[in-house]
Amino acid sequence: MASIYDAHPLSIDTTRAIGILPSTSPDNDDIIFCQLEVIKYSCTSYRALSYVWGDSSAQEVVLIDGVPITIRMNL
């Protein structure tokens, strides 16, 4: 199975960024939709987030470019 990363190859001066799309539900209780994109890497510092950190029993599904990805709730 192809990875979502295969559709977003990197070059030497780029990185991947996740954009969270606006909710379509009035109560914001729907699935979280995200968009993965490749951007030019230009910052000298950053903070990393991981979808595997935290309690492995507390999980949720988000859609990244339409692909369901299981993440841990602390993310």
C-alpha positions in Angstrom: 0.0 0.0 0.0 1.3 3.4 -0.9 2.0 5.9 1.8 0.5 9.4 1.9 4.1 10.6 1.9 4.7 9.0 -1.6 2.5 11.7 -3.1 4.5 14.4 -1.4 8.2 13.8 -2.1 10.8 16.0 -0.5 13.9 17.7 -1.9 16.9 19.0 0.0 15.3 22.3 1.0 11.7 21.2 1.7 9.6 19.7 4.5 6.1 18.5 4.9 3.5 20.5 6.7 0.0 19.6 7.8 -2.9 22.1 7.4 -6.1 21.5 9.4 -9.1 22.3 7.3 -12.2 24.1 8.8 -14.9 22.0 10.3 -18.0 21.4 8.2 -20.2 20.6 11.3 -21.9 23.4 13.3 -20.9 21.7 16.5 -17.3 20.9 15.3 -17.9 17.2 16.1 -17.0 15.7 12.7 -13.8 14.0 11.6 -10.8 16.2 11.4 -9.7 16.8 7.8 -6.1 17.7 7.1 -4.1 18.5 4.0 -0.4 17.5 3.6 1.7 19.8 1.6 5.4 20.3 0.8 6.8 23.7 1.7 10.2 25.3 1.4 12.1 24.8 4.6 13.3 28.2 5.8 13.1 28.3 9.6 16.0 27.7 11.8 14.0 26.3 14.7 10.8 24.3 15.0 8.7 22.2 17.4 8.0 18.6 16.4 4.7 16.8 17.0 4.2 13.1 16.7 1.1 11.1 16.0 2.6 8.2 18.0 3.4 10.0 21.3 1.2 9.4 24.3 -1.3 6.8 25.5 -1.7 4.1 22.8 -5.2 3.2 24.0 -6.6 6.7 23.4 -6.8 7.0 19.6 -8.7 8.9 17.0 -8.9 8.9 13.2 -8.2 12.0 11.1 -8.2 12.2 7.3 -5.1 13.4 5.7 -5.6 14.0 1.9 -8.6 11.7 2.3 -6.6 8.9 3.8 -7.6 7.7 7.3 -4.7 8.0 9.8 -4.9 6.8 13.4 -3.4 9.3 15.8 -3.2 9.4 19.6 -5.5 11.8 21.4 -2.8 13.9 22.9 -1.8 15.1 19.5 
